[in-house]
């Protein structure tokens, strides 16, 4: 979960989130008043989290 997910949750009226896993952007969530409890916090961005495999055919 990251900042965009927190913004979406807050906009939809959620009181906060409990995550069984890692979160990013914990400071952003705190700043906007959206409490998040998680088992891990990671500073790694989610920007490059999707890897596209390359398949070469001959």
TORKELUM-356021 format. One record per residue: residue in three letters; residue number from 1; z, y, x of N, C-alpha, C in turn. Coordinates in nm, 4 decimals, padded with zeros to 6 digits, always signed. Each point is the difference from the previous one (the first is absolute). Example, Ala and Ser with C-alpha at 12.3 -4.5 7.8 and 13.67 -1.06 7.14 Angstrom:
2
<type = ALA	seq = 1	npz = +00.7800	npy = -00.5690	npx = +01.3190	capz = +00.0000	capy = +00.1190	capx = -00.0890	cpz = +00.0000	cpy = +00.1200	cpx = +00.0900> $
<type = SER	seq = 2	npz = -00.0720	npy = +00.1050	npx = -00.0350	capz = +00.0060	capy = +00.1190	capx = +00.0820	cpz = +00.0730	cpy = +00.1090	cpx = -00.0770> $
END
This chain:
58
<type = UNK	seq = 1	npz = +00.0000	npy = -00.1160	npx = +00.0852	capz = +00.0000	capy = +00.1160	capx = -00.0852	cpz = +00.0000	cpy = +00.1221	cpx = +00.0897> $
<type = UNK	seq = 2	npz = -00.0756	npy = +00.1002	npx = -00.0388	capz = -00.0077	capy = +00.1238	capx = +00.0756	cpz = +00.0169	cpy = +00.1212	cpx = -00.0897> $
<type = UNK	seq = 3	npz = -00.0324	npy = +00.1145	npx = +00.0541	capz = +00.0181	capy = +00.1259	capx = -00.0703	cpz = -00.0797	cpy = +00.0125	cpx = -00.1286> $
<type = UNK	seq = 4	npz = -00.1226	npy = -00.0486	npx = +00.0010	capz = -00.0842	capy = +00.0102	capx = -00.1204	cpz = +00.0573	cpy = -00.0855	cpx = -00.1120> $
<type = UNK	seq = 5	npz = +00.0480	npy = -00.1189	npx = +00.0343	capz = +00.0617	capy = -00.0866	capx = -00.1017	cpz = +00.1253	cpy = +00.0644	cpx = -00.0572> $
<type = UNK	seq = 6	npz = +00.0779	npy = +00.0647	npx = +00.0856	capz = +00.1214	capy = +00.0687	capx = -00.0466	cpz = -00.0353	cpy = +00.1150	cpx = -00.0927> $
<type = UNK	seq = 7	npz = -00.1014	npy = +00.0771	npx = +00.0361	capz = -00.0436	capy = +00.1100	capx = -00.0858	cpz = -00.0450	cpy = -00.0516	cpx = -00.1364> $
<type = UNK	seq = 8	npz = -00.0745	npy = -00.1083	npx = +00.0002	capz = -00.0478	capy = -00.0593	capx = -00.1251	cpz = +00.1170	cpy = -00.0468	cpx = -00.0855> $
<type = UNK	seq = 9	npz = +00.0960	npy = -00.0690	npx = +00.0622	capz = +00.1172	capy = -00.0466	capx = -00.0732	cpz = +00.0783	cpy = +00.1136	cpx = -00.0617> $
<type = UNK	seq = 10	npz = +00.0206	npy = +00.1060	npx = +00.0775	capz = +00.0744	capy = +00.1158	capx = -00.0520	cpz = -00.0753	cpy = +00.0656	cpx = -00.1156> $
<type = UNK	seq = 11	npz = -00.1301	npy = +00.0149	npx = +00.0169	capz = -00.0816	capy = +00.0617	capx = -00.1055	cpz = +00.0041	cpy = -00.0808	cpx = -00.1294> $
<type = UNK	seq = 12	npz = +00.0116	npy = -00.1328	npx = +00.0124	capz = +00.0034	capy = -00.0854	capx = -00.1184	cpz = +00.1404	cpy = -00.0135	cpx = -00.0584> $
<type = UNK	seq = 13	npz = +00.0974	npy = +00.0707	npx = +00.0600	capz = +00.1335	capy = +00.0021	capx = -00.0575	cpz = +00.0965	cpy = -00.1046	cpx = +00.0540> $
<type = UNK	seq = 14	npz = -00.0367	npy = -00.0680	npx = +00.1075	capz = +00.0911	capy = -00.0983	capx = +00.0594	cpz = +00.1191	cpy = +00.0721	cpx = +00.0634> $
<type = UNK	seq = 15	npz = +00.1161	npy = -00.0634	npx = -00.0048	capz = +00.1209	capy = +00.0582	capx = +00.0594	cpz = +00.0039	cpy = -00.0232	cpx = +00.1506> $
<type = UNK	seq = 16	npz = -00.0687	npy = -00.1012	npx = +00.0503	capz = -00.0005	capy = -00.0348	capx = +00.1412	cpz = -00.0645	cpy = -00.1358	cpx = +00.0161> $
<type = UNK	seq = 17	npz = +00.0146	npy = -00.0573	npx = +00.1206	capz = -00.0618	capy = -00.1298	capx = +00.0255	cpz = +00.0898	cpy = -00.0856	cpx = +00.0884> $
<type = UNK	seq = 18	npz = -00.0005	npy = -00.1293	npx = -00.0262	capz = +00.0669	capy = -00.0992	capx = +00.0839	cpz = -00.1099	cpy = -00.0909	cpx = +00.0519> $
<type = UNK	seq = 19	npz = -00.0157	npy = -00.0038	npx = +00.1321	capz = -00.1107	capy = -00.0709	capx = +00.0619	cpz = +00.0525	cpy = -00.1142	cpx = +00.0859> $
<type = UNK	seq = 20	npz = -00.0517	npy = -00.1195	npx = -00.0220	capz = +00.0312	capy = -00.1134	capx = +00.0864	cpz = -00.1093	cpy = -00.0053	cpx = +00.1053> $
<type = UNK	seq = 21	npz = +00.0139	npy = +00.0831	npx = +00.1015	capz = -00.1014	capy = +00.0114	capx = +00.1033	cpz = +00.0099	cpy = +00.1363	cpx = +00.0648> $
<type = UNK	seq = 22	npz = -00.1052	npy = +00.0392	npx = +00.0691	capz = +00.0008	capy = +00.1248	capx = +00.0746	cpz = -00.0554	cpy = +00.1182	cpx = -00.0768> $
<type = UNK	seq = 23	npz = +00.0469	npy = +00.1192	npx = +00.0386	capz = -00.0515	capy = +00.1247	capx = -00.0568	cpz = -00.0395	cpy = +00.0929	cpx = +00.1135> $
<type = UNK	seq = 24	npz = -00.0881	npy = +00.0920	npx = -00.0311	capz = -00.0378	capy = +00.1091	capx = +00.0901	cpz = +00.0392	cpy = +00.1303	cpx = -00.0685> $
<type = UNK	seq = 25	npz = -00.0041	npy = +00.1068	npx = +00.0734	capz = +00.0210	capy = +00.1343	capx = -00.0554	cpz = +00.1340	cpy = +00.0148	cpx = -00.0719> $
<type = UNK	seq = 26	npz = +00.1054	npy = -00.0580	npx = +00.0563	capz = +00.1321	capy = +00.0084	capx = -00.0636	cpz = +00.0452	cpy = +00.1446	cpx = -00.0133> $
<type = UNK	seq = 27	npz = -00.0272	npy = +00.0812	npx = +00.0999	capz = +00.0371	capy = +00.1415	capx = -00.0054	cpz = -00.0694	cpy = +00.0739	cpx = -00.1131> $
<type = UNK	seq = 28	npz = -00.1245	npy = -00.0311	npx = -00.0227	capz = -00.0764	capy = +00.0623	capx = -00.1089	cpz = +00.0592	cpy = -00.0368	cpx = -00.1355> $
<type = UNK	seq = 29	npz = +00.0356	npy = -00.1267	npx = -00.0156	capz = +00.0598	capy = -00.0448	capx = -00.1268	cpz = +00.1323	cpy = +00.0714	cpx = -00.0248> $
<type = UNK	seq = 30	npz = +00.0826	npy = +00.0133	npx = +00.1047	capz = +00.1281	capy = +00.0708	capx = -00.0132	cpz = -00.0212	cpy = +00.1462	cpx = -00.0357> $
<type = UNK	seq = 31	npz = -00.0972	npy = +00.0617	npx = +00.0664	capz = -00.0281	capy = +00.1416	capx = -00.0217	cpz = -00.0394	cpy = +00.0295	cpx = -00.1445> $
<type = UNK	seq = 32	npz = -00.0723	npy = -00.0895	npx = -00.0613	capz = -00.0441	capy = +00.0239	capx = -00.1375	cpz = +00.0997	cpy = -00.0509	cpx = -00.1035> $
<type = UNK	seq = 33	npz = +00.1139	npy = -00.0527	npx = +00.0475	capz = +00.1040	capy = -00.0431	capx = -00.0935	cpz = -00.0267	cpy = -00.1344	cpx = -00.0654> $
<type = UNK	seq = 34	npz = -00.0710	npy = -00.0863	npx = +00.0704	capz = -00.0317	capy = -00.1335	capx = -00.0514	cpz = +00.0710	cpy = -00.1021	cpx = +00.0881> $
<type = UNK	seq = 35	npz = +00.1145	npy = -00.0532	npx = -00.0444	capz = +00.0748	capy = -00.0938	capx = +00.0841	cpz = -00.0707	cpy = -00.1345	cpx = +00.0137> $
<type = UNK	seq = 36	npz = +00.0001	npy = -00.0510	npx = +00.1229	capz = -00.0632	capy = -00.1284	capx = +00.0303	cpz = +00.0973	cpy = -00.0832	cpx = +00.0830> $
<type = UNK	seq = 37	npz = +00.0239	npy = -00.1232	npx = -00.0429	capz = +00.0804	capy = -00.0959	capx = +00.0756	cpz = -00.0938	cpy = -00.1103	cpx = +00.0446> $
<type = UNK	seq = 38	npz = +00.0044	npy = -00.0336	npx = +00.1284	capz = -00.0907	capy = -00.1015	capx = +00.0533	cpz = +00.0694	cpy = -00.0805	cpx = +00.1089> $
<type = UNK	seq = 39	npz = -00.0547	npy = -00.1169	npx = +00.0282	capz = +00.0568	capy = -00.0835	capx = +00.1052	cpz = -00.0453	cpy = +00.0443	cpx = +00.1388> $
<type = UNK	seq = 40	npz = -00.1086	npy = +00.0774	npx = +00.0080	capz = -00.0521	capy = +00.0464	capx = +00.1286	cpz = -00.0621	cpy = +00.1381	cpx = -00.0148> $
<type = UNK	seq = 41	npz = +00.0000	npy = +00.0758	npx = +00.1082	capz = -00.0719	capy = +00.1275	capx = +00.0063	cpz = -00.0905	cpy = -00.0078	cpx = +00.1211> $
<type = UNK	seq = 42	npz = -00.1256	npy = +00.0370	npx = -00.0181	capz = -00.0947	capy = -00.0038	capx = +00.1105	cpz = -00.0644	cpy = +00.1375	cpx = +00.0181> $
<type = UNK	seq = 43	npz = -00.0155	npy = +00.0441	npx = +00.1240	capz = -00.0681	capy = +00.1271	capx = +00.0244	cpz = -00.1520	cpy = -00.0153	cpx = +00.0038> $
<type = UNK	seq = 44	npz = -00.0483	npy = -00.1225	npx = -00.0143	capz = -00.1432	capy = -00.0261	capx = +00.0110	cpz = -00.0728	cpy = +00.0483	cpx = -00.1248> $
<type = UNK	seq = 45	npz = -00.1061	npy = +00.0728	npx = +00.0204	capz = -00.0793	capy = +00.0493	capx = -00.1113	cpz = -00.0764	cpy = -00.1135	cpx = -00.0686> $
<type = UNK	seq = 46	npz = -00.0301	npy = +00.0171	npx = -00.1250	capz = -00.0801	capy = -00.0982	capx = -00.0723	cpz = -00.1479	cpy = +00.0324	cpx = +00.0054> $
<type = UNK	seq = 47	npz = -00.0345	npy = +00.1061	npx = +00.0725	capz = -00.1374	capy = +00.0481	capx = +00.0036	cpz = -00.0999	cpy = -00.1066	cpx = +00.0456> $
<type = UNK	seq = 48	npz = +00.0360	npy = -00.0784	npx = +00.0992	capz = -00.0927	capy = -00.0986	capx = +00.0546	cpz = +00.0429	cpy = -00.1423	cpx = -00.0322> $
<type = UNK	seq = 49	npz = +00.0729	npy = -00.0217	npx = -00.1087	capz = +00.0560	capy = -00.1316	capx = -00.0291	cpz = -00.1016	cpy = -00.1017	cpx = -00.0500> $
<type = UNK	seq = 50	npz = -00.1146	npy = +00.0446	npx = -00.0445	capz = -00.1012	capy = -00.0928	capx = -00.0509	cpz = -00.1020	cpy = -00.0258	cpx = +00.1102> $
<type = UNK	seq = 51	npz = -00.0086	npy = -00.1237	npx = +00.0422	capz = -00.0966	capy = -00.0369	capx = +00.1036	cpz = -00.1185	cpy = -00.0700	cpx = -00.0646> $
<type = UNK	seq = 52	npz = -00.1175	npy = +00.0387	npx = +00.0428	capz = -00.1220	capy = -00.0604	capx = -00.0534	cpz = -00.0568	cpy = -00.0939	cpx = +00.1063> $
<type = UNK	seq = 53	npz = -00.0071	npy = -00.1283	npx = -00.0296	capz = -00.0541	capy = -00.0935	capx = +00.0995	cpz = -00.1503	cpy = +00.0200	cpx = +00.0161> $
<type = UNK	seq = 54	npz = -00.0455	npy = -00.0243	npx = +00.1192	capz = -00.1422	capy = +00.0115	capx = +00.0279	cpz = -00.0595	cpy = -00.1409	cpx = +00.0116> $
<type = UNK	seq = 55	npz = -00.1021	npy = -00.0261	npx = -00.0747	capz = -00.0672	capy = -00.1287	capx = +00.0042	cpz = -00.1410	cpy = +00.0192	cpx = +00.0543> $
<type = UNK	seq = 56	npz = -00.0253	npy = -00.0598	npx = +00.1119	capz = -00.1320	capy = +00.0105	capx = +00.0605	cpz = -00.0785	cpy = -00.1274	cpx = -00.0295> $
<type = UNK	seq = 57	npz = -00.1192	npy = +00.0162	npx = -00.0494	capz = -00.0853	capy = -00.1169	capx = -00.0251	cpz = -00.1162	cpy = +00.0021	cpx = +00.0970> $
<type = UNK	seq = 58	npz = -00.0399	npy = -00.1159	npx = +00.0411	capz = -00.1117	capy = -00.0076	capx = +00.0951	cpz = -00.1182	cpy = -00.0667	cpx = -00.0613> $
END
